[in-house]
Amino acid sequence: MMNAKTLKLFIVSLFIASAGYADSPVRGVYLSADAFGYIYPLFVKDKFYSTEVSAVMNISNRFFPVVEVGVGYADMVSQLYEIGYSTRAPYYRIGMDYNTQYKNGKPNYIYVGGRVGYTAFEYSVDAPPLVDPVWGDAAPVTFSNVPCRSIWAEAVGGVRAEVAKNIYMGWSLRYKLLLHRPTAYGGPWYIPGFGAGKKTSFGATYTVGYYFNLSKKK
């Protein structure tokens, strides 16, 4: 699966693929960071966070291969049920976007696309003990560092616009479908990169980044 070395190789390949070829369809590369992972918890009761960066290749201003790498984490205690949950792990996504406005030739675009995400992580749960209603014995409910792997798919739609020379801002909305969910001890509450949800989840990004224009150098 995708790791840090693969991401570096992908980014380097973007530049190598477009260097020295006058007829190369590669027009540039976007490098950006997402801020929404820190904004989202301010408006909801579920306290989990994420931070991620992405590399996007511009092919003929129409197709945009994407690699996204981030870290998701949660460390919370439910005030209602007194259940604690914690996890922290990297996650990876790879996919493609399609510019629906490619004919206008402008650097701003509205896109649709898809992703496949993957994470390997561990989670811990600490809950009040279960009491036997007959004998009164208490059984602890504590699971530490339970290993998991998850794979999911995402349908994506969003916009990206130039706000200053080569500086871009944009947002995306995402519908996520879990393809593989761990089931040990009932399964995890939060999956890094996917979110909280047994089968489906919704997400969003708000990115700020820089565009390396390669076409003008040919």
One Martini backbone bead per residue (centre of mass of N, CA, C, O) as a GRO file, in nm:
protein
  218
    1MET     BB    1   0.103   0.032   0.004
    2MET     BB    2   0.095   0.344   0.078
    3ASN     BB    3   0.381   0.556   0.135
    4ALA     BB    4   0.629   0.781   0.177
    5LYS     BB    5   0.802   0.678  -0.061
    6THR     BB    6   0.578   0.677  -0.273
    7LEU     BB    7   0.516   0.979  -0.264
    8LYS     BB    8   0.795   1.081  -0.347
    9LEU     BB    9   0.805   0.930  -0.616
   10PHE     BB   10   0.556   1.065  -0.738
   11ILE     BB   11   0.654   1.360  -0.734
   12VAL     BB   12   0.913   1.319  -0.896
   13SER     BB   13   0.769   1.199  -1.149
   14LEU     BB   14   0.619   1.451  -1.236
   15PHE     BB   15   0.874   1.610  -1.323
   16ILE     BB   16   1.010   1.404  -1.509
   17ALA     BB   17   0.769   1.361  -1.712
   18SER     BB   18   0.783   1.692  -1.799
   19ALA     BB   19   1.076   1.695  -1.870
   20GLY     BB   20   1.178   1.771  -2.203
   21TYR     BB   21   0.864   1.786  -2.315
   22ALA     BB   22   0.680   1.967  -2.535
   23ASP     BB   23   0.428   1.737  -2.557
   24SER     BB   24   0.343   1.734  -2.277
   25PRO     BB   25   0.045   1.707  -2.078
   26VAL     BB   26   0.196   1.824  -1.844
   27ARG     BB   27   0.132   2.134  -1.661
   28GLY     BB   28   0.129   2.043  -1.345
   29VAL     BB   29   0.154   2.103  -0.977
   30TYR     BB   30  -0.015   2.031  -0.679
   31LEU     BB   31   0.042   2.166  -0.347
   32SER     BB   32  -0.133   2.072  -0.042
   33ALA     BB   33  -0.342   2.172   0.243
   34ASP     BB   34  -0.550   2.082   0.514
   35ALA     BB   35  -0.799   2.254   0.742
   36PHE     BB   36  -1.070   2.098   0.815
   37GLY     BB   37  -0.973   1.892   1.041
   38TYR     BB   38  -0.980   2.147   1.258
   39ILE     BB   39  -1.269   2.274   1.214
   40TYR     BB   40  -1.490   2.053   1.253
   41PRO     BB   41  -1.479   2.007   1.579
   42LEU     BB   42  -1.619   2.295   1.647
   43PHE     BB   43  -1.930   2.176   1.537
   44VAL     BB   44  -1.895   1.907   1.702
   45LYS     BB   45  -1.896   1.642   1.939
   46ASP     BB   46  -1.689   1.488   1.777
   47LYS     BB   47  -1.342   1.428   1.869
   48PHE     BB   48  -1.178   1.455   1.565
   49TYR     BB   49  -0.873   1.448   1.373
   50SER     BB   50  -0.697   1.607   1.087
   51THR     BB   51  -0.410   1.579   0.858
   52GLU     BB   52  -0.317   1.695   0.518
   53VAL     BB   53  -0.170   1.607   0.203
   54SER     BB   54  -0.118   1.697  -0.153
   55ALA     BB   55  -0.087   1.555  -0.492
   56VAL     BB   56  -0.137   1.714  -0.821
   57MET     BB   57  -0.192   1.637  -1.154
   58ASN     BB   58  -0.180   1.812  -1.467
   59ILE     BB   59  -0.376   1.690  -1.745
   60SER     BB   60  -0.482   1.897  -1.980
   61ASN     BB   61  -0.690   2.023  -1.773
   62ARG     BB   62  -0.862   1.730  -1.701
   63PHE     BB   63  -0.660   1.543  -1.550
   64PHE     BB   64  -0.617   1.432  -1.181
   65PRO     BB   65  -0.393   1.295  -1.018
   66VAL     BB   66  -0.400   1.156  -0.674
   67VAL     BB   67  -0.230   1.225  -0.355
   68GLU     BB   68  -0.302   1.132  -0.009
   69VAL     BB   69  -0.169   1.242   0.316
   70GLY     BB   70  -0.231   1.143   0.664
   71VAL     BB   71  -0.358   1.224   1.003
   72GLY     BB   72  -0.548   1.043   1.245
   73TYR     BB   73  -0.734   1.144   1.553
   74ALA     BB   74  -0.838   1.018   1.886
   75ASP     BB   75  -0.944   1.165   2.224
   76MET     BB   76  -1.214   1.036   2.405
   77VAL     BB   77  -1.511   1.102   2.622
   78SER     BB   78  -1.814   0.994   2.707
   79GLN     BB   79  -2.048   1.149   2.909
   80LEU     BB   80  -2.280   0.936   2.893
   81TYR     BB   81  -2.094   0.644   2.891
   82GLU     BB   82  -1.789   0.650   2.972
   83ILE     BB   83  -1.625   0.628   2.692
   84GLY     BB   84  -1.310   0.549   2.572
   85TYR     BB   85  -1.117   0.680   2.282
   86SER     BB   86  -0.819   0.575   2.090
   87THR     BB   87  -0.620   0.718   1.812
   88ARG     BB   88  -0.327   0.690   1.578
   89ALA     BB   89  -0.282   0.750   1.217
   90PRO     BB   90  -0.211   0.689   0.906
   91TYR     BB   91  -0.313   0.784   0.567
   92TYR     BB   92  -0.430   0.678   0.230
   93ARG     BB   93  -0.468   0.821  -0.106
   94ILE     BB   94  -0.601   0.733  -0.436
   95GLY     BB   95  -0.666   0.907  -0.761
   96MET     BB   96  -0.926   1.092  -0.955
   97ASP     BB   97  -0.981   1.385  -1.153
   98TYR     BB   98  -1.243   1.586  -1.321
   99ASN     BB   99  -1.271   1.849  -1.547
  100THR     BB  100  -1.569   2.014  -1.640
  101GLN     BB  101  -1.391   2.296  -1.745
  102TYR     BB  102  -1.161   2.240  -1.970
  103LYS     BB  103  -1.248   2.428  -2.224
  104ASN     BB  104  -1.171   2.721  -2.097
  105GLY     BB  105  -0.851   2.720  -1.996
  106LYS     BB  106  -0.861   2.756  -1.697
  107PRO     BB  107  -0.732   2.719  -1.365
  108ASN     BB  108  -1.018   2.689  -1.292
  109TYR     BB  109  -1.226   2.430  -1.121
  110ILE     BB  110  -1.462   2.166  -1.167
  111TYR     BB  111  -1.493   1.856  -0.984
  112VAL     BB  112  -1.466   1.498  -1.027
  113GLY     BB  113  -1.430   1.185  -0.829
  114GLY     BB  114  -1.188   0.944  -0.686
  115ARG     BB  115  -1.116   0.707  -0.412
  116VAL     BB  116  -0.861   0.522  -0.229
  117GLY     BB  117  -0.839   0.395   0.101
  118TYR     BB  118  -0.580   0.360   0.371
  119THR     BB  119  -0.532   0.181   0.693
  120ALA     BB  120  -0.309   0.132   0.979
  121PHE     BB  121  -0.420   0.050   1.316
  122GLU     BB  122  -0.481   0.153   1.660
  123TYR     BB  123  -0.704   0.079   1.939
  124SER     BB  124  -0.873   0.217   2.236
  125VAL     BB  125  -1.076   0.095   2.520
  126ASP     BB  126  -1.270   0.259   2.796
  127ALA     BB  127  -1.499   0.108   3.021
  128PRO     BB  128  -1.730   0.025   3.211
  129PRO     BB  129  -1.814  -0.222   3.394
  130LEU     BB  130  -1.961  -0.534   3.394
  131VAL     BB  131  -2.258  -0.644   3.559
  132ASP     BB  132  -2.380  -0.905   3.718
  133PRO     BB  133  -2.719  -0.948   3.796
  134VAL     BB  134  -2.672  -1.203   3.991
  135TRP     BB  135  -2.364  -1.193   4.125
  136GLY     BB  136  -2.208  -0.900   4.088
  137ASP     BB  137  -1.995  -0.918   3.894
  138ALA     BB  138  -1.702  -0.760   3.749
  139ALA     BB  139  -1.617  -0.666   3.411
  140PRO     BB  140  -1.381  -0.557   3.225
  141VAL     BB  141  -1.360  -0.277   2.967
  142THR     BB  142  -1.054  -0.334   2.803
  143PHE     BB  143  -0.880  -0.211   2.511
  144SER     BB  144  -0.548  -0.252   2.371
  145ASN     BB  145  -0.412  -0.215   2.078
  146VAL     BB  146  -0.599  -0.273   1.831
  147PRO     BB  147  -0.560  -0.421   1.532
  148CYS     BB  148  -0.596  -0.255   1.201
  149ARG     BB  149  -0.771  -0.260   0.875
  150SER     BB  150  -0.859  -0.024   0.605
  151ILE     BB  151  -1.103   0.012   0.331
  152TRP     BB  152  -1.197   0.274   0.091
  153ALA     BB  153  -1.440   0.475  -0.078
  154GLU     BB  154  -1.464   0.778  -0.295
  155ALA     BB  155  -1.677   1.048  -0.359
  156VAL     BB  156  -1.600   1.348  -0.554
  157GLY     BB  157  -1.648   1.711  -0.500
  158GLY     BB  158  -1.523   2.031  -0.649
  159VAL     BB  159  -1.301   2.320  -0.600
  160ARG     BB  160  -1.062   2.542  -0.777
  161ALA     BB  161  -0.880   2.856  -0.699
  162GLU     BB  162  -0.727   3.152  -0.788
  163VAL     BB  163  -0.601   3.413  -0.554
  164ALA     BB  164  -0.308   3.400  -0.665
  165LYS     BB  165  -0.009   3.360  -0.775
  166ASN     BB  166  -0.019   3.013  -0.755
  167ILE     BB  167  -0.259   3.043  -0.552
  168TYR     BB  168  -0.471   2.801  -0.385
  169MET     BB  169  -0.823   2.733  -0.338
  170GLY     BB  170  -1.038   2.476  -0.177
  171TRP     BB  171  -1.308   2.230  -0.210
  172SER     BB  172  -1.465   1.929  -0.065
  173LEU     BB  173  -1.686   1.652  -0.115
  174ARG     BB  174  -1.763   1.333   0.067
  175TYR     BB  175  -1.826   0.990  -0.007
  176LYS     BB  176  -1.811   0.701   0.210
  177LEU     BB  177  -1.704   0.352   0.159
  178LEU     BB  178  -1.677   0.062   0.323
  179LEU     BB  179  -1.487  -0.236   0.240
  180HIS     BB  180  -1.314  -0.267   0.521
  181ARG     BB  181  -1.409  -0.394   0.848
  182PRO     BB  182  -1.346  -0.432   1.154
  183THR     BB  183  -1.474  -0.678   1.423
  184ALA     BB  184  -1.324  -0.649   1.669
  185TYR     BB  185  -1.502  -0.565   1.938
  186GLY     BB  186  -1.711  -0.424   1.714
  187GLY     BB  187  -1.521  -0.221   1.631
  188PRO     BB  188  -1.445   0.083   1.536
  189TRP     BB  189  -1.538   0.417   1.567
  190TYR     BB  190  -1.260   0.531   1.447
  191ILE     BB  191  -1.115   0.607   1.120
  192PRO     BB  192  -0.849   0.699   0.968
  193GLY     BB  193  -0.981   0.898   0.694
  194PHE     BB  194  -1.294   0.817   0.731
  195GLY     BB  195  -1.423   0.798   1.025
  196ALA     BB  196  -1.752   0.790   1.158
  197GLY     BB  197  -1.860   0.463   1.076
  198LYS     BB  198  -1.966   0.153   0.965
  199LYS     BB  199  -2.010   0.220   0.629
  200THR     BB  200  -2.053   0.535   0.630
  201SER     BB  201  -1.934   0.867   0.514
  202PHE     BB  202  -1.857   1.210   0.567
  203GLY     BB  203  -1.667   1.470   0.390
  204ALA     BB  204  -1.400   1.728   0.398
  205THR     BB  205  -1.226   2.004   0.231
  206TYR     BB  206  -0.967   2.274   0.292
  207THR     BB  207  -0.748   2.418   0.063
  208VAL     BB  208  -0.392   2.508   0.045
  209GLY     BB  209  -0.181   2.612  -0.240
  210TYR     BB  210   0.065   2.524  -0.492
  211TYR     BB  211   0.156   2.602  -0.834
  212PHE     BB  212   0.344   2.417  -1.070
  213ASN     BB  213   0.440   2.550  -1.369
  214LEU     BB  214   0.546   2.354  -1.655
  215SER     BB  215   0.462   2.463  -1.942
  216LYS     BB  216   0.639   2.736  -1.952
  217LYS     BB  217   0.925   2.565  -1.965
  218LYS     BB  218   0.914   2.444  -2.272
   0.00000   0.00000   0.00000
